[in-house]
Amino acid sequence: MNRINHIILQGKHHKPILVDLHDNHPDIRKPLVIFCHGYKGFKDWGAWNLMADAFTNAGFCFVKFNFSHNGGTISQPIDFPDLEAFGQNNYTKELDDLKTVIDWAFSDESMGKQWDKENLSLIGHSRGGGIVTIKAEEDDRVKKAISLAGVCDFGKRTATIGALDEWQQEGVKYVLNGRTKQLMPHYYQFYEDFIANEERLTIKRAVSGLKIPYLILHGNADTSVLIDEAYQLHQWYKESTLYVVDGANHVFGARHPWPHDTMPEHLLEASEQMIKFLGTSL
């Protein structure tokens, strides 16, 4: 397994983007998959490394990364030592970060030898599913996209962070991270950015405008993002493919840290379906 961890890209918003590259055959051009983590997530969460290995074993070049403002740092990319950065995050910054990673994949000389530039796919988990969907609609370099337990509406999530008047007055709202027990801030700029960019950030608009193969993969036991959201996405783009993993929760049976050297059953099923949808090259 050829894996290069913690490649540092300079993000547009004055924070670095940490990238991992997984590739079994760096001397062969192959399809590239870029994976986006979700809310309160990071590239090394749970069993994501095992999922990346499954894709590389199937003949893909696989990239995953930390959003610049996800709360991690270069020295501590796992968990959330930089809560100030987390509080300053927003959807626009995540879209900009994804563009930076795509631009790097297309422009880096060594990357250019490893993958076929006509075969880029995006996968996004949870909130990342919405980010991937919007980027896929607006960037014609993307040839296929996958929403993995993805959300269908950023607007309703933005509004539920807190009462707007109180949020605006105080400037910040806090969300408890059940695993780390941190109170994670959301500054009011998050709402302001959404309102200023609402048309672009409307997932329904993006899904309805897709012209590429699009897989919607969701567990029917997901209590964080209900499967109704997957049905909505499929309704808005009827040419999409919908696959339901029976009994799967929001993280397909994984947790952090993941102590095993094999994926949980539901994540394995999800990975197999994603690989089947994207096709293999080797």
Secondary structure by P-SEA (a helix, b strand, c coil): ccccccccccccccbbbbbbbbbccccbbbbbbbbbbcccccccccaaaaaaaaaaaaccbbbbbcccccccccccccccccaaaaaaccaaaaaaaaaaaaaaaaccaaaaacccccbbbbbbccaaaaaaaaaaaccccccbbbbccccccaaaaaaacccaaaaaaacbbbbbcccccccccccaaaaaaaaaccccccaaaaaaacccbbbbbbbcccccccaaaaaaaaaacccbbbbbccccccccccccccccccccaaaaaaaaaaaaaacccc
